[in-house]
Amino acid sequence: MILAFLIRGPLIRAFLIRGFHIHPMSGWRAARVVLAVAAMCAPSIAQQTANASAVSTAMVTFTLDFPQSNPAHYSIVVDAAGHARYECTGTVAEDSEEQPYRAEFQVSAGNRERIFDWTKQAQYFAGKIDSGNKKLAFTGTKLLSFQDGRRSNTARYNYSALAAVQQLTILFQNMGATLDYGRRLSYYHRYQKLALDDELKRMETQAKNNELDEIQGVAPVLQEIFEDASVINVVRARAKELIEMGNRTTTGR
């Protein structure tokens, strides 16, 4: 397999062809030389493959458990390519049962870079990140995890004094707030269209106050509302404006 890989190289292929053409025995000697080179290169090739695999599988996970909130639990996973997954279980209407919700989306390049830069600054969560201050109000049990094929670290905290962890917490909670709008909007669009206007008003306000991130993550839900002729025009206009806000954030304009 390694030989086949090396023979693809034009120089080595030409070398083998010339060797066999000049003399059969010389050709076999050339093949033995290539095999010897391949054996020496094998560890390097294996290391490069391992490094590439580690980079491609690197991911950061944020989890929040806060019984006093709705949803009481959610998680966000972002990998090195920027693919993100949000999962939660919660209710929308007071009399409704808890339902699981999942959304997948592509994180903007800027936030993807920030997430992995802050993770590096936080030593990939290898040590303690909680401040240890018991006097602080409980704002939910938070977990930050990092996996990349070579390491797997998870740290639990209520509040962290580390600037990088604080930045990650704000970003992930803003992303969580955005994705939870997607959950509620999906429910209202299906079962309670008259509630859409107030929900979108709140979303607009939070977006303008920089309390939401990755609005494009709920663009499919917003697009469905915008394209639904049975929804009143003011609601459709709000949905369109939020889509455009997400587009501006993603493209940096």
TIPA-760130 format. One record per atom (N, C-alpha, C, O): z, y, x. Coordinates in steps of 0.02 Angstrom, whole numbers, padded with zeros to 5 digits, always signed. Each point is the difference from the previous one (the first is absolute). Layout:
REM residues N
ZYX/...
//
This chain:
REM residues 253
+00000-00061+00042/+00000+00061-00042/+00000+00063+00043/-00036+00048-00013/+00078-00050+00065/+00003+00058+00046/-00066+00006+00037/-00025+00055+00010/-00003-00115+00011/-00064+00002+00034/-00054+00030-00044/-00040+00041+00023/+00040-00061-00086/-00050+00028-00046/+00007+00075-00005/-00049+00036-00004/+00112-00013+00003/+00012+00072-00004/-00027+00036+00061/-00032+00052-00006/+00044-00082+00066/-00021+00032+00061/-00076-00002+00008/-00030+00047+00026/-00001-00102-00050/-00073-00007+00008/-00037+00052-00040/-00057+00016+00014/+00091+00013-00065/-00033+00053-00039/-00015+00060+00044/-00046+00038-00014/+00085-00029+00067/-00011+00057+00045/-00067-00007+00035/-00013-00053+00027/-00029+00104-00027/-00068-00004+00028/+00000-00017+00074/-00044-00037+00023/+00091+00064+00015/+00000-00012+00072/+00015-00073+00016/-00033-00030+00041/+00084+00002-00076/+00019-00069+00014/-00054-00047-00025/-00015-00050+00032/-00016+00066-00089/-00053-00041-00026/-00059-00002+00049/-00029-00053+00013/+00011+00111+00014/-00054+00004+00048/+00017-00040+00063/-00043-00033+00030/+00106+00038-00010/+00023-00036+00060/-00008-00075-00009/-00023-00035+00045/+00043+00009-00104/-00007-00071-00013/-00073-00022-00002/-00017-00052+00027/-00025+00092-00059/-00071-00018-00005/-00032-00003+00069/-00037-00047+00015/+00052+00097+00026/-00028+00000+00068/+00024-00060+00039/-00038-00032+00037/+00103+00016-00046/+00028-00057+00037/-00034-00065-00018/-00016-00039+00045/+00005+00027-00108/-00033-00062-00021/-00074+00000+00020/-00028-00053+00015/-00003+00112-00014/-00070+00005+00017/-00012-00015+00074/-00048-00034+00018/+00092+00059+00024/-00008-00010+00073/+00011-00073+00018/-00040-00029+00037/+00093+00000-00063/+00015-00069+00018/+00050-00027-00050/+00049+00034-00016/-00060-00094-00008/+00046-00028-00050/+00072-00001+00025/+00046+00019-00037/-00036-00041+00099/+00068-00003+00025/+00031+00069+00006/+00060+00010-00013/-00103+00039+00033/+00026+00069+00003/+00020+00024-00068/+00050+00036-00008/-00089-00058-00043/+00018+00020-00068/+00067-00027-00020/+00040+00036-00032/-00025-00099+00049/+00065-00028-00017/+00056+00034+00039/+00055+00010-00026/-00072+00010+00089/+00051+00037+00037/+00014+00067-00034/+00058+00022-00005/-00112+00010-00020/+00009+00064-00035/+00043-00009-00062/+00042+00041-00015/-00054-00098-00020/+00040-00012-00060/+00073-00009+00017/+00044+00023-00036/-00032-00059+00093/+00070-00010+00020/+00033+00066+00018/+00059+00011-00013/-00098+00034+00044/+00027+00066+00017/+00019+00038-00064/+00053+00030-00004/-00098-00034-00046/+00014+00035-00063/+00062-00028-00033/+00041+00037-00027/-00034-00104+00028/+00059-00032-00030/+00063+00022+00036/+00052+00011-00031/-00057-00005+00097/+00059+00022+00038/+00018+00071-00018/+00059+00016-00007/-00109+00027+00001/+00012+00070-00020/+00030+00002-00070/+00046+00039-00014/-00073-00082-00030/+00025-00002-00069/+00073-00019-00001/+00039+00029-00037/-00021-00079+00079/+00070-00021+00002/+00046+00055+00022/+00055+00009-00026/-00079+00031+00075/+00041+00055+00024/+00004+00055-00052/+00051+00035-00005/-00104-00027-00035/-00001+00054-00049/+00036-00018-00065/+00018+00044-00039/-00007-00109+00029/+00028-00022-00064/+00064+00034-00018/+00007+00023-00057/+00043-00017+00103/+00062+00034-00019/-00012+00072-00021/+00031+00025-00047/-00077+00009+00083/-00014+00070-00017/-00031+00005-00069/+00018+00044-00039/-00066-00089+00025/-00033+00001-00066/+00051-00015-00055/+00000+00033-00052/+00044-00082+00065/+00051-00017-00050/+00047+00058-00012/+00020+00013-00056/-00002+00023+00111/+00044+00057-00007/-00032+00056-00041/+00032+00031-00042/-00098-00019+00056/-00035+00051-00038/-00004-00018-00074/+00008+00043-00043/-00020-00107+00029/-00002-00022-00070/+00067+00009-00034/+00004+00022-00057/+00050-00039+00094/+00068+00008-00028/+00015+00073-00013/+00029+00018-00051/-00049+00026+00099/+00012+00071-00009/-00038+00027-00061/+00026+00039-00039/-00089-00061+00033/-00040+00023-00057/+00031-00023-00065/+00001+00037-00050/+00023-00100+00049/+00032-00026-00060/+00063+00037-00017/+00014+00014-00059/+00025+00004+00111/+00062+00036-00012/-00013+00068-00030/+00035+00022-00045/-00088+00012+00070/-00016+00066-00026/-00023-00006-00073/+00020+00041-00043/-00061-00091+00029/-00028-00006-00068/+00053-00019-00051/-00007+00017-00059/+00060-00051+00080/+00051-00022-00048/+00061+00045-00002/+00046-00013-00039/-00045+00065+00079/+00058+00045+00001/+00010+00031-00069/-00048+00024-00030/+00110-00023+00006/+00013+00030-00065/+00071+00027-00003/+00046-00025+00032/-00039+00077-00071/+00065+00032-00012/+00016-00007-00075/-00043+00012-00042/+00104-00032+00027/+00022-00009-00069/+00061+00043-00015/+00048+00001+00039/-00050+00033-00095/+00058+00039-00024/+00021-00030-00066/-00041-00010-00045/+00106-00003+00038/+00027-00027-00062/+00059+00042-00023/+00042+00019+00041/-00038-00004-00104/+00056+00037-00029/+00029-00038-00058/-00035-00019-00047/+00101+00009+00049/+00038-00029-00055/+00052+00051-00022/+00046+00016+00037/-00055+00009-00098/+00045+00052-00026/+00011-00014-00075/-00041+00021-00041/+00094-00057+00023/+00011-00020-00069/+00000+00057-00050/-00015-00011-00059/+00033+00071+00081/+00004+00057-00046/-00068+00033-00014/-00004+00048-00037/-00049-00074+00067/-00066+00030-00010/-00047-00049-00036/+00017-00058-00009/-00074+00083-00010/-00051-00042-00032/-00068+00016+00031/-00025+00056-00009/-00004-00103+00046/+00021-00069+00008/+00060-00006+00047/+00010+00040+00045/+00030-00091-00056/+00059-00010+00041/-00017-00030+00069/+00039+00003+00046/-00099-00030-00042/-00022-00029+00064/-00076+00011+00007/-00038-00009-00047/+00018+00029+00108/-00072+00002+00015/-00010-00009+00075/+00045+00011+00040/-00106-00029-00022/-00017-00008+00070/-00071+00026+00012/-00043-00003-00044/+00033+00029+00105/-00066+00023+00020/-00015-00029+00069/+00041+00007+00046/-00098-00039-00039/-00021-00030+00063/-00064+00036+00022/-00047+00007-00039/+00046+00015+00102/-00059+00033+00029/-00018-00037+00064/+00042-00008+00044/-00105-00015-00038/-00019-00034+00062/-00038+00048+00046/-00013+00057-00018/-00004-00082+00078/-00029+00043+00051/-00068+00027-00019/-00022+00051+00027/-00012-00084-00074/-00064+00024-00024/+00006+00051-00055/-00050+00029-00022/+00111-00017-00002/+00012+00049-00053/+00001-00029-00070/+00007+00036-00049/-00014-00102+00044/+00004-00031-00067/+00073-00002-00022/+00043-00020+00038/-00031+00041-00099/+00069+00004-00026/+00007-00038-00065/-00047-00007-00040/+00108-00018+00030/+00016-00036-00062/+00067+00024-00025/+00049+00002+00037/-00047+00017-00101/+00061+00022-00033/+00018-00052-00053/-00042-00021-00039/+00106+00001+00037/+00023-00047-00049/+00068+00022-00028/+00042+00024+00038/-00033-00031-00103/+00064+00017-00030/+00008-00039-00065/-00047-00031-00025/+00107+00034-00002/+00014-00026-00067/+00041+00052-00036/+00053+00019+00024/-00076+00003-00082/+00036+00052-00035/-00021+00005-00073/-00043-00038-00023/+00075+00084-00012/-00017+00012-00070/-00031+00069-00007/+00007+00043+00044/-00040-00032-00101/-00027+00066-00015/+00035+00027-00063/+00034+00051+00003/-00042-00086-00058/+00036+00019-00061/+00070-00029+00001/+00012-00052+00030/+00034+00086-00065/+00070-00022+00000/+00008-00070-00028/+00044-00038+00022/-00085+00021-00071/+00007-00066-00033/-00046-00053+00029/-00006-00055-00026/-00028+00072+00081/-00047-00048+00030/+00034-00042+00053/+00051+00020+00028/-00078-00079-00016/+00027-00044+00052/-00028+00019+00068/-00052+00032+00006/+00090-00052+00046/-00025+00013+00067/-00064-00039+00012/-00007-00058-00019/-00041+00092+00051/-00064-00031+00014/-00017+00011+00074/+00013+00054+00027/-00043-00104+00005/-00022+00010+00070/-00062+00044+00002/-00040+00000-00046/+00034+00038+00099/-00058+00044+00008/-00021-00003+00073/+00042-00001+00045/-00106-00001-00033/-00027-00003+00068/-00062+00043+00005/-00042+00000-00045/+00036+00035+00101/-00059+00041+00013/-00018-00004+00074/+00045-00001+00043/-00109-00002-00029/-00024+00000+00069/-00046+00059+00010/-00039+00017-00045/+00042+00013+00103/-00040+00059+00014/-00005+00011+00075/+00033-00033+00039/-00076+00080-00020/-00009+00017+00070/+00037+00064+00016/-00012+00052-00031/+00058-00056+00079/+00039+00059+00020/-00046+00047+00040/-00043-00023+00037/+00054+00088-00045/-00039+00048+00038/+00012-00010+00075/+00053-00022+00021/-00104+00038+00019/+00005-00011+00073/+00059+00037+00031/+00034-00026+00044/-00022+00088-00068/+00055+00039+00028/+00068-00033-00012/+00040-00005+00046/-00028-00018-00107/+00064-00033-00015/+00006-00068+00034/+00054-00020+00021/-00110-00015-00014/+00003-00064+00036/+00023+00011+00072/+00043-00036+00026/-00072+00086+00007/+00019+00015+00069/+00072+00022+00004/+00037-00020+00045/-00016+00062-00093/+00070+00023+00001/+00048-00059-00009/+00051-00003+00034/-00066-00042-00079/+00044-00057-00013/+00011-00040+00064/+00057-00018+00017/-00111+00002+00019/+00008-00041+00059/+00027+00039+00060/+00033-00029+00043/-00047+00094-00040/+00031+00041+00053/+00075+00005-00010/+00038-00008+00048/-00016+00022-00109/+00072+00005-00013/+00034-00068+00010/+00058-00003+00022/-00093-00050-00040/+00028-00067+00011/+00011-00013+00075/+00052-00027+00019/-00099+00048+00021/+00007-00008+00073/+00059+00042+00025/+00040-00023+00042/-00034+00085-00067/+00055+00043+00021/+00068-00030-00020/+00050+00012+00033/-00049-00050-00088/+00061-00032-00023/+00011-00069+00032/+00040-00040-00024/-00076+00028+00080/+00007-00063+00037/-00014-00061-00043/+00029-00053+00009/-00076+00062-00055/-00022-00054-00044/+00058-00032-00038/-00002-00058-00019/+00054+00099+00007/+00059-00020-00040/+00037-00059+00032/+00029-00042-00035/-00031+00040+00101/+00032-00056+00036/+00076+00007+00002/+00035-00051+00008/-00009+00111-00016/+00072+00009+00002/+00027+00028-00065/-00034+00002-00051/+00096+00020+00054/+00032+00029-00060/-00029+00069-00013/-00006+00041+00046/-00012-00028-00108/-00028+00066-00017/+00043+00036-00052/-00010+00060-00012/+00059-00093-00018/+00044+00032-00048/+00049+00046+00037/+00023-00016+00054/-00008+00073-00085/+00045+00049+00032/+00071-00026+00004/+00038+00020+00044/-00019-00065-00088/+00068-00026-00001/+00050+00046-00034/+00060-00015-00001/-00084+00070-00026/+00044+00048-00033/+00014-00023-00072/-00043+00004-00043/+00103-00028+00031/+00019-00027-00065/+00014+00054-00052/+00006-00015-00059/-00002+00077+00081/+00015+00055-00046/-00062+00024-00037/+00005+00037-00049/-00063-00057+00072/-00062+00022-00032/-00011-00036-00066/+00019-00058-00008/-00049+00093-00039/-00015-00029-00065/-00049-00058+00007/-00044+00002+00043/+00052-00053-00083/-00045-00057+00001/-00065+00018-00035/+00000+00019-00058/-00055-00025+00095/-00065+00017-00028/-00047-00060-00001/-00061+00007-00001/+00091-00066+00000/-00040-00061-00002/-00001-00036+00066/+00004+00031+00053/-00007-00097-00057/-00006-00041+00061/-00073-00001+00022/-00044-00021-00038/+00033+00044+00098/-00068+00005+00026/-00010-00049+00057/+00045-00011+00040/-00104-00017-00036/-00019-00044+00055/-00065+00024+00030/-00048+00017-00036/+00046-00015+00102/-00063+00013+00036/-00013-00061+00044/+00044-00022+00038/-00104-00005-00042/-00018-00060+00038/-00064+00013+00039/-00043+00038-00022/+00038-00071+00079/-00061+00002+00040/-00017-00070+00024/+00043-00035+00027/-00106+00014-00037/-00025-00063+00025/-00068+00011+00032/-00041+00038-00026/+00030-00070+00083/-00066+00007+00031/-00023-00063+00035/-00045+00003+00042/+00074-00060-00057/-00020-00062+00032/+00040-00015+00063/+00004-00058+00020/+00025+00109+00009/+00042-00010+00060/+00073+00014-00015/+00044-00024+00036/-00031+00062-00087/+00070+00017-00017/+00006+00008-00075/-00049+00013-00036/+00110-00022+00012/+00015+00008-00071/+00070+00029-00005/+00050-00034+00011/-00047+00098-00029/+00064+00036-00003/+00011+00029-00070/-00047+00024-00031/+00108-00027+00008/+00019+00030-00064/+00066+00036+00008/+00048-00028+00028/-00044+00089-00053/+00062+00039+00003/+00017+00025-00069/-00043+00023-00038/+00108-00027+00021/+00025+00022-00065/+00038+00066+00009/+00033+00010+00051/-00039+00035-00101/+00035+00063+00006/+00007+00034-00068/-00038-00014-00047/+00086+00059+00043/+00007+00045-00057/-00027+00068+00021/-00041+00031-00034/+00064-00008+00092/-00023+00063+00029/-00005-00009+00075/+00044-00031+00030/-00096+00058+00001/-00008-00004+00072/-00003+00070+00030/-00031+00045-00028/+00063-00038+00086/-00003+00063+00036/-00062+00005+00044/-00013+00053+00029/-00025-00107-00022/-00060+00000+00041/-00056+00038-00035/-00017-00015-00057/-00010+00065+00091/-00052+00042-00031/-00060-00041-00023/-00027+00012-00054/+00005-00061+00095/-00058-00040-00018/+00013-00040-00064/-00044-00007-00042/+00105-00020+00035/+00017-00039-00060/+00004+00046-00061/-00021-00018-00054/+00047+00077+00064/+00003+00049-00055/-00070+00017-00025/-00012+00003-00060/-00034+00007+00107/-00069+00016-00019/-00032-00059-00037/-00035+00010-00050/+00045-00070+00075/-00027-00059-00033/+00028-00007-00071/-00036-00017-00047/+00101+00030+00040/+00032-00007-00065/-00029+00049-00051/-00015-00019-00056/+00007+00081+00077/-00029+00051-00044/-00071-00020-00020/-00018+00003-00059/-00022-00023+00108/-00069-00018-00015/-00005-00059-00047/-00037+00002-00049/+00075-00055+00063/-00003-00059-00042/+00027+00013-00070/-00026-00026-00049/+00079+00066+00044/+00026+00015-00067/-00049+00044-00039/-00006-00008-00061/-00029+00053+00095/-00052+00040-00034/-00057-00045-00022/-00028+00009-00055/+00010-00057+00097/-00052-00048-00020/+00023-00042-00059/-00039-00013-00046/+00102-00009+00048/+00027-00039-00055/-00001+00038-00065/-00016-00027-00053/+00033+00092+00056/-00001+00042-00060/-00071+00005-00029/-00009-00002-00060/-00040+00009+00105/-00069+00003-00022/-00022-00064-00034/-00028+00001-00055/+00041-00058+00087/-00022-00064-00027/+00037-00017-00065/-00028-00035-00043/+00089+00060+00035/+00035-00012-00063/-00031+00040-00057/+00003-00021-00057/-00032+00079+00073/-00038+00035-00052/-00057-00043-00024/-00016-00002-00059/-00016-00033+00106/-00054-00045-00020/+00023-00053-00048/-00035-00017-00047/+00094-00010+00060/+00028-00051-00045/+00012+00028-00070/-00020-00032-00049/+00051+00090+00044/+00016+00029-00065/-00064+00024-00036/-00007-00009-00061/-00038+00039+00099/-00062+00025-00031/-00041-00058-00029/-00030+00006-00053/+00030-00062+00089/-00036-00059-00026/+00029-00023-00067/-00037-00017-00046/+00103+00018+00042/+00034-00020-00062/-00015+00049-00056/-00018-00020-00055/+00026+00085+00069/-00011+00050-00052/-00073+00001-00023/-00014+00009-00059/-00032-00018+00106/-00070+00001-00019/-00016-00058-00047/-00044+00006-00043/+00078-00060+00051/-00013-00059-00042/+00038+00002-00066/-00026-00020-00052/+00090+00044+00055/+00042-00007-00059/+00023+00066-00032/+00020+00001-00058/-00022+00054+00096/+00030+00061-00026/-00036+00061+00028/+00027+00036+00042/-00088-00024-00063/-00042+00052+00030/+00028+00070-00008/-00014+00044+00040/+00054-00034-00092/+00029+00067-00010/+00051+00018+00055/+00016+00059+00008/+00008-00108+00028/+00048+00014+00055/-00035+00018+00065/+00033+00019+00048/-00098-00025-00046/-00037+00012+00063/+00005+00072+00024/+00006+00013+00060/-00008+00035-00107/-00001+00070+00019/+00064+00019+00038/-00004+00030+00054/+00062-00047-00080/+00063+00017+00034/+00005-00035+00067/+00023+00029+00049/-00045-00091-00047/+00004-00038+00062/-00044+00031+00054/+00020+00006+00058/-00080+00014-00076/-00046+00030+00048/+00023+00070+00020/-00012+00021+00057/+00045+00015-00102/+00029+00065+00018/+00052-00008+00054/+00001+00037+00049/+00044-00087-00058/+00051-00012+00050/-00031-00020+00067/+00023+00020+00054/-00075-00061-00058/-00033-00021+00061/-00032+00059+00036/+00004+00005+00062/-00036+00039-00099/-00030+00060+00030/+00053+00042+00035/-00011+00024+00056/+00067-00014-00089/+00054+00041+00029/+00025-00030+00065/+00007+00036+00050/+00006-00101-00050/+00024-00033+00061/-00052+00003+00055/+00017+00009+00059/-00080-00018-00077/-00053+00003+00051/-00004+00069+00032/-00007+00005+00061/+00013+00047-00102/-00003+00069+00027/+00061+00017+00041/-00002+00045+00043/+00058-00080-00056/+00062+00011+00039/+00004-00046+00061/+00052-00005+00032/-00107-00029-00016/-00003-00046+00057/+00052-00056-00005/+00028-00021+00050/-00017-00003-00111/+00047-00055-00011/-00035-00067-00012/+00032-00051-00013/-00098+00052+00018/-00040-00060-00009/-00045-00009+00061/-00020+00049+00032/+00003-00111-00016/-00047-00015+00054/-00046-00055-00022/+00018-00043-00040/-00079+00044+00067/-00051-00051-00014/-00019-00003-00074/+00001-00053-00031/-00017+00112+00004/-00020+00003-00071/-00061-00043-00013/-00009-00026-00055/-00034+00018+00105/-00060-00041-00009/+00019-00073-00016/-00041-00039-00023/+00104+00021+00037/+00022-00068-00016/+00002-00015-00074/-00002-00059-00020/+00005+00111-00021/-00001-00010-00073/-00064+00026-00031/-00005+00008-00061/-00045+00006+00103/-00064+00026-00024/-00033-00045-00053/-00028+00027-00048/+00030-00093+00056/-00031-00042-00052/+00030+00011-00070/-00037+00001-00050/+00103+00008+00046/+00033+00013-00064/-00021+00068-00027/-00016+00007-00059/+00017+00043+00103/-00019+00067-00020/-00073+00002-00023/-00017+00035-00048/-00025-00072+00082/-00072-00002-00018/-00009-00030-00069/-00042+00023-00039/+00079-00075+00024/-00005-00031-00066/+00020+00049-00055/-00032+00003-00053/+00084+00036+00066/+00022+00050-00049/-00053+00054-00008/-00017+00019-00056/-00011+00004+00112/-00050+00053-00002/-00063-00022-00038/-00030+00040-00035/+00011-00103+00042/-00061-00024-00031/+00010-00023-00073/-00049-00018-00033/+00110+00019+00009/+00015-00024-00068/-00010+00057-00050/+00040+00047-00003/-00093-00051-00036/-00016+00053-00048/+00051+00005-00056/+00002+00050-00035/+00040-00102+00026/+00050+00002-00053/+00062+00039+00021/+00045+00013-00041/-00041+00006+00105/+00056+00040+00025/-00018+00074-00006/-00057+00019+00011/+00106+00022-00031/-00014+00071-00011/-00023+00033+00066/+00019-00021+00054/-00061+00073-00061/-00032+00030+00058/+00048+00029+00051/-00013-00003+00060/+00069+00031-00083/+00047+00030+00048/+00030-00053+00045/+00012+00012+00059/-00001-00071-00086/+00027-00055+00040/-00053-00025+00049/+00015-00014+00058/-00076+00010-00081/-00055-00022+00044/-00010+00050+00057/-00014-00019+00057/+00022+00082-00073/-00007+00052+00052/+00055-00005+00052/-00012+00009+00059/+00074-00024-00081/+00055-00008+00047/-00013-00061+00046/+00012+00003+00060/-00037-00057-00089/-00015-00059+00039/-00053+00015+00053/+00005-00023+00057/-00056+00061-00077/-00054+00017+00047/+00027+00044+00056/-00018-00011+00058/+00061+00058-00074/+00028+00044+00052/+00041-00040+00050/-00003+00013+00060/+00041-00062-00084/+00041-00041+00044/-00045-00044+00044/+00016-00011+00059/-00070-00014-00085/-00048-00038+00040/-00026+00044+00057/-00005-00022+00057/-00013+00083-00073/-00026+00046+00050/+00053+00018+00052/-00016+00009+00059/+00078-00003-00081/+00054+00014+00048/+00007-00058+00048/+00010+00010+00060/-00016-00071-00085/+00003-00059+00043/-00058-00002+00049/+00009-00017+00059/-00068+00035-00082/-00059+00002+00043/+00007+00052+00055/-00019-00012+00058/+00047+00071-00075/+00009+00052+00050/+00050-00021+00053/-00009+00015+00059/+00061-00050-00080/+00051-00023+00047/-00029-00052+00047/+00014+00000+00060/-00054-00045-00087/-00029-00054+00040/-00050+00026+00051/-00001-00023+00057/-00040+00071-00078/-00051+00026+00045/+00025+00057+00044/-00035+00022+00045/+00097+00000-00058/+00028+00053+00041/-00024+00070-00018/+00011+00047+00038/-00043-00041-00096/-00024+00067-00021/+00045+00028-00054/-00011+00056-00024/
//
